[in-house]
Amino acid sequence: MTTVTATEWQTRTMRPILELLVDAGGTLQRSDVQAALREEWQPTDPHEIEIQSNGQERWWSYVAWGTSDLVKTGVMAKDGSGTWSVTDAGTSMLGEIADPRAFANEIRQRARKIRKSARLARADESQRAWLVRGSSVLGASLVPRWLDEGWCSLAASQLPAITSETGPDEIAALAEAAYAHLKHQERVAKVAEIVDFISRMKPGDLVLTTSESGVFVGEIEGASEYESSEDGRSNLRRPVSWRNPEAGVDFADLAATLQAKLRTGSTIADLTGELEIIDNLTSADDDVDSAADDLAAERRRHRRLDPLPADVATKLLVSSQWLDDFVELLNDSRQIVLYGPPGTGKTYLARKIAENLVGTERVRLVQFHPSYTYEDFFEGYRPSGDDRSGTVSLELRPGPLRALASEARDHPERAFVMIIDELNRANIAKVFGELYFLLEYRDDAVEVMYGGEPFTLPKNLYFMCTMNTADRSIALLDSAMRRRFAFLELHPATEPTKSMLPKWLAERELPAMSAELLKLTNSLIDDRDAHIGPSYFMHDDQSAARMRRVFRTQIEPLLQETFYDRWSSLGSRFDFDRLWAEVGSDAAPIGSGSGRFEASNNPVFESVDSSELPSPVAEPTSDT
């Protein structure tokens, strides 16, 4: 048995509803219409007859939602107490269009035109969506009254009477004074919700509310009004045309991102980021082209990263298998950390892989450091100067994470990557704050520190991080951090890092001495996290002079820090000339097939007199 969709239920019943009303003399109770349609269509599919949180069977919820378009187009009227009536326009339309499907399509087209005209009437103002809670206002639920009488409200029980001419600044001042007894943060929140309700909400905006009966959607139809209520529960009101007052949308049927944002404890919340989802909650469009566009958009929504071609692995000096595993790990976890000693190519690989996966323009790189904060990373107040007045004020500005998350949310068909370099140099928990939660629960939302719409982390945003184990061992990270990220090691003793330098030298037909020098040096370092990576030696100039300069200015300082308490006794084992001499006797150009390099004709010995070289200090081991 095929389940009938919401669109089909509405298509089937729009015209029959008006026919029932005409046959009954123009008016019927909602329950009578429901009973007549049930008898005619006799729904039996388990999904269709499932009882929802609003206490109604699902099929009837679909039908009831569709009647909002009948009312919007003026062919039917509701009195708010369950009485439905057909209008003269409805009777006339019944005579004009006999086919139920054509009738329903015409109703939808007219409703769309009305909504479009309302949006255009707003001039340059964009439509917004709002959550207004009414299910528990000073211990009582106002939602049934809102739905029956066509309004929504804000308690504002301490606010003095105001008029429609009262400006936003004056409203804020009155609210500040009225709620001066509250703690600062509570007072700020209360003032913000009052200003939002009076000043920021506009006619034509969508409003959403919830109750035990489900989720209800409507359109704001007028300005706010102050009406002193006896119980102090609804002093500020706005007229609302509710689309589905008879049947709320089941919470479980909402999109995951909207579900997450409805879990906020705010009385009023800006849900404009979910405007399209909210607008479509109770509407079903039978227009074939529109349905096809929606399906195509859903199919285009980014879900996984594609594997990279083998030539990318070759260019990056890694194996195709390693690169495939990397991409799959990123797909599974959405967050990955490349960790290892300095010079192992962590940042380079992260940038190149990200650019090949999503394109350079959709990659952002930030570097953590000890003074990096939540305000730097996500959002915070920054000084803002006014040239005209010469004053300086604080302005809330988005950081790189909020900016990239907004971009990812606006383009759900594309993938975006944020690279966090030197992840472990900052206080990670302090930088992420409440956003830590979202790394693990992408379908949820959190209320962020500086207010505004509850924040979600889009699934098409990936994180690639790097971590230098010479600064902090992975073992020192807290369990919450380790659980939220996948970790992939880059170490000179293991692939792919182990063979990077030999491959790089072979491609350029350069001698193997620097690779052997690296191998020998690491074999003398007992701290695995302090080993040296190959990037220090990746230079076209492989002469002894160049290698000595690199060794003494970049590598020796790292070794001195590692062996700071033993350097006086161990420093001689890392003498460059000793190490260079030991690897020089066996050096050959990798992959050249030309045999050994002799000191007498090898240019890399140009700065070393081989007759005066000291004897080697250690034999290199074969497994380092």
Residue pairs with C-beta under 8 A, 6 or more apart in sequence:
1 44
1 45
2 45
3 45
3 47
3 48
4 12
4 43
4 45
4 48
4 59
5 62
5 284
6 62
6 65
6 284
7 284
7 285
7 286
7 291
9 59
9 62
9 63
9 66
10 62
10 63
10 65
10 66
10 104
10 284
11 100
11 101
11 104
11 105
11 284
11 286
12 41
12 100
13 37
13 41
13 63
13 66
14 66
14 67
14 69
14 70
14 100
14 103
14 104
14 107
15 94
15 97
15 100
15 103
15 104
16 37
16 40
16 100
17 33
17 37
17 63
17 67
17 70
17 76
17 84
18 70
18 75
18 76
18 86
18 90
18 91
18 93
18 94
19 94
20 28
20 32
20 33
20 36
20 37
21 27
21 28
21 33
21 76
21 84
21 85
21 86
21 90
22 86
22 91
22 94
24 32
26 85
26 86
27 83
27 84
27 85
27 86
28 83
28 84
29 82
29 83
29 84
30 82
30 83
30 84
30 246
31 82
33 84
34 60
34 63
37 60
37 63
38 60
41 59
43 49
43 57
43 59
47 58
48 57
48 58
48 59
49 57
49 58
49 59
50 57
50 58
51 57
52 58
52 61
52 214
52 247
52 248
52 250
53 212
53 213
53 214
53 248
53 250
53 251
53 252
54 61
54 213
54 214
54 247
54 248
54 250
55 213
56 64
56 246
56 247
58 250
60 247
61 214
61 244
61 247
61 248
61 249
61 250
62 284
64 244
64 246
64 247
65 243
65 244
65 247
65 249
65 282
65 283
65 284
66 104
66 284
67 76
67 78
67 84
67 246
68 242
68 243
68 244
68 282
69 107
69 108
69 110
69 111
69 283
70 76
70 90
70 107
71 77
71 78
71 241
72 110
72 111
72 114
72 115
72 241
73 89
73 107
73 110
73 111
73 114
74 87
74 89
74 90
75 86
75 87
75 89
75 90
75 93
75 107
76 84
76 85
76 86
76 87
76 90
77 84
77 85
77 87
78 84
78 85
78 245
79 85
80 147
80 148
80 149
80 150
80 245
81 148
93 103
93 106
94 103
97 103
97 106
101 286
104 286
105 286
105 287
108 283
108 285
108 286
108 287
109 287
115 219
118 203
118 204
118 219
119 127
119 204
121 204
122 202
122 203
122 204
125 202
126 272
127 204
127 205
127 206
127 272
127 275
128 200
128 201
128 202
128 205
128 206
128 270
128 272
128 275
129 205
129 206
129 207
129 208
129 270
129 271
129 272
129 274
129 275
129 278
129 279
130 196
130 201
130 205
130 206
130 207
130 208
130 268
130 269
130 270
130 271
131 207
131 208
131 209
131 210
131 261
131 262
131 264
131 266
131 268
131 269
131 271
132 152
132 153
132 154
132 197
132 207
132 208
132 209
132 267
132 268
133 209
133 210
133 266
133 267
133 268
134 141
134 142
134 143
134 146
134 152
134 153
134 209
134 211
135 141
135 142
135 143
135 209
135 210
135 211
135 212
137 153
137 155
137 233
137 234
138 155
138 157
138 231
138 232
138 233
140 231
140 233
141 211
141 212
142 153
142 233
142 234
143 209
143 210
143 211
143 213
143 216
144 211
146 152
146 153
146 209
146 216
146 240
146 242
147 216
147 242
147 245
148 245
150 239
150 240
150 241
150 242
151 237
151 238
151 239
151 240
152 207
152 209
152 218
152 220
152 237
152 238
152 240
153 233
153 234
153 235
153 236
153 237
153 238
154 193
154 194
154 197
154 234
154 235
154 236
154 267
154 268
155 232
155 233
155 234
155 235
155 236
156 194
156 197
156 235
156 236
157 232
157 233
157 235
158 178
158 179
159 174
159 175
159 178
159 194
159 226
159 235
159 236
160 174
160 178
161 226
161 228
162 171
162 174
162 198
162 226
163 226
164 223
164 224
164 225
166 174
166 198
168 195
168 198
168 199
171 194
171 195
171 198
171 199
172 191
172 194
172 195
175 190
175 191
175 194
175 195
176 187
176 191
179 186
179 187
179 190
179 191
180 187
182 190
188 451
189 266
189 451
192 451
193 266
193 267
193 268
194 236
196 268
196 270
197 224
197 236
197 238
197 268
198 224
198 236
200 270
201 207
201 220
201 224
201 238
202 220
203 220
203 221
203 222
203 223
204 219
204 220
205 219
205 220
206 217
206 218
206 219
206 220
206 275
206 278
206 279
207 217
207 218
207 219
207 220
207 238
207 240
208 215
208 216
208 217
208 218
208 262
208 271
208 278
209 215
209 216
210 216
210 248
210 251
210 262
211 248
213 248
214 247
214 248
214 249
214 250
214 251
215 248
215 249
215 250
215 251
215 254
215 262
215 281
216 242
216 243
216 244
216 245
216 248
216 249
217 242
217 243
217 244
217 249
217 278
217 279
217 281
217 282
218 240
218 241
218 242
218 243
219 240
219 241
219 243
220 238
220 239
220 240
221 238
221 239
221 240
221 241
222 238
222 239
223 238
224 236
224 237
224 238
225 236
225 237
225 238
226 235
226 236
227 234
227 235
227 236
227 237
228 235
229 235
243 282
243 283
244 281
244 282
249 281
249 282
251 259
251 262
254 262
254 277
254 281
255 274
255 277
256 443
257 274
257 277
257 443
257 445
257 456
258 271
258 274
258 277
258 278
259 443
260 443
260 444
260 445
260 454
260 456
261 269
261 271
261 273
261 274
261 445
261 453
261 454
261 456
263 444
263 445
263 454
264 445
264 447
264 454
265 447
266 447
266 454
269 453
269 454
270 452
270 453
271 278
271 453
272 453
273 409
273 453
285 291
297 413
300 413
301 412
301 413
301 460
302 412
302 413
302 414
302 415
302 459
302 460
304 331
305 327
305 330
305 331
305 357
305 358
305 415
305 462
306 327
306 357
307 323
307 324
307 327
308 323
308 324
308 327
308 353
308 356
308 357
310 320
312 323
312 352
312 353
312 356
313 319
313 320
313 322
313 323
315 352
316 323
316 349
316 352
316 353
317 496
317 499
317 500
317 503
317 504
318 349
318 496
318 500
319 495
319 496
322 495
322 496
323 353
326 336
326 353
326 488
327 353
327 357
329 336
329 486
329 488
330 336
330 462
330 464
330 486
332 486
333 485
333 486
334 439
334 442
334 459
334 461
334 462
334 463
335 439
335 462
335 463
335 465
335 484
335 485
335 486
336 462
336 463
336 464
336 465
336 485
336 486
336 487
336 488
337 423
337 465
337 466
337 467
337 485
337 486
337 487
337 488
338 346
338 349
338 350
338 464
338 465
338 466
338 467
338 488
338 489
338 490
339 346
339 466
339 467
339 468
339 469
339 474
339 487
339 488
339 489
339 490
340 346
340 467
340 468
340 469
340 489
340 490
340 491
340 497
340 533
341 468
341 469
341 470
341 491
341 492
341 529
341 530
341 531
341 532
341 533
342 468
342 470
342 532
342 533
342 558
343 532
343 533
343 534
343 535
343 536
344 490
344 491
344 492
344 497
344 533
344 534
344 535
345 490
345 497
345 500
345 533
345 534
345 535
346 466
346 467
346 468
346 490
347 419
347 421
347 466
348 535
349 490
350 419
350 421
350 464
350 465
350 466
351 363
351 365
351 419
353 464
354 363
354 417
354 419
354 462
354 464
355 363
357 415
357 417
358 414
358 415
358 416
358 417
358 462
362 407
362 414
362 415
362 416
362 417
363 416
363 417
363 418
363 419
364 400
364 403
364 404
364 416
364 417
364 418
364 419
365 418
365 419
365 420
365 421
366 377
366 400
366 418
366 419
366 420
366 421
367 420
367 421
367 422
368 420
368 421
368 422
368 423
368 424
368 425
368 426
368 428
368 431
369 422
369 425
369 426
370 425
370 426
370 427
372 425
372 426
372 431
373 380
373 430
373 431
374 380
374 430
374 431
374 432
374 433
374 449
375 381
375 399
376 399
376 431
377 399
377 400
377 401
377 431
377 432
378 398
378 399
378 401
378 402
378 433
378 435
378 448
378 449
379 396
379 397
379 398
379 399
379 402
379 448
379 449
379 450
380 396
380 397
380 399
380 450
381 394
381 395
381 396
381 397
381 450
382 394
382 395
382 397
383 392
383 393
383 394
383 395
384 392
384 393
384 394
384 395
385 391
385 392
386 392
386 393
396 450
398 406
400 418
401 418
401 435
402 455
404 416
404 418
404 461
405 455
405 457
405 458
405 461
407 416
408 414
408 416
408 458
408 460
408 461
409 456
409 458
411 460
412 458
412 460
414 460
415 460
415 461
415 462
416 458
416 460
416 461
416 462
417 461
417 462
417 463
417 464
418 461
418 462
418 463
418 464
419 463
419 464
419 465
419 466
420 463
420 464
420 465
420 466
421 465
421 466
422 466
422 467
422 468
422 471
423 465
423 466
423 467
424 467
424 468
424 471
424 472
424 477
425 468
425 471
425 472
428 477
428 481
429 436
429 478
429 480
429 481
432 439
433 449
434 446
434 447
434 448
434 449
435 446
435 448
435 455
435 457
436 480
436 484
437 444
437 446
438 444
438 445
438 446
438 455
438 456
438 457
439 457
439 463
439 484
439 485
440 483
440 484
442 456
442 457
442 458
442 459
443 456
444 456
445 454
445 455
445 456
446 454
446 455
447 454
447 455
448 454
448 455
463 485
465 485
467 474
469 529
470 529
470 530
470 558
470 562
473 529
474 482
474 487
490 496
490 497
490 533
491 497
491 498
491 528
491 531
492 498
492 518
492 522
492 531
492 532
492 533
492 534
493 522
493 528
493 531
493 624
497 533
497 534
500 534
501 514
501 515
501 518
501 534
501 537
501 538
502 512
502 515
502 590
504 534
504 538
505 511
505 512
505 514
505 515
505 542
505 589
505 590
506 590
506 591
508 540
509 589
509 591
509 592
510 540
510 542
510 589
510 590
511 542
511 587
511 588
511 589
511 590
511 597
511 602
511 604
512 587
512 588
512 589
512 590
513 542
513 547
513 580
513 583
513 584
513 587
513 597
513 604
514 537
514 542
514 547
515 534
515 537
515 590
516 583
516 586
516 587
516 620
517 537
517 547
517 551
517 579
517 580
517 583
518 532
518 534
518 536
518 537
519 620
519 624
520 579
520 582
520 583
520 618
520 620
520 624
521 532
521 555
521 574
521 579
522 531
522 532
522 624
523 618
523 620
523 621
523 624
524 573
524 574
524 618
525 531
525 532
525 559
525 562
527 562
530 558
530 559
530 562
532 555
532 558
536 550
536 554
536 555
537 547
537 550
539 546
539 550
542 604
543 603
543 604
543 606
543 607
544 580
544 604
544 605
544 606
544 607
544 608
545 606
545 607
547 576
547 580
547 604
548 576
548 577
548 580
548 607
551 576
551 579
552 576
556 574
556 576
559 567
559 571
559 574
560 567
560 571
563 570
563 571
572 578
572 617
573 617
573 618
575 614
575 617
577 608
577 613
577 614
578 614
578 615
578 616
578 617
579 617
580 608
580 613
581 608
581 610
581 613
581 614
581 615
581 616
582 616
582 617
582 618
582 620
583 620
584 599
584 604
584 605
584 608
584 610
584 613
585 599
586 596
587 596
587 597
587 602
587 604
588 594
588 595
588 596
588 597
589 597
597 604
599 605
599 610
600 610
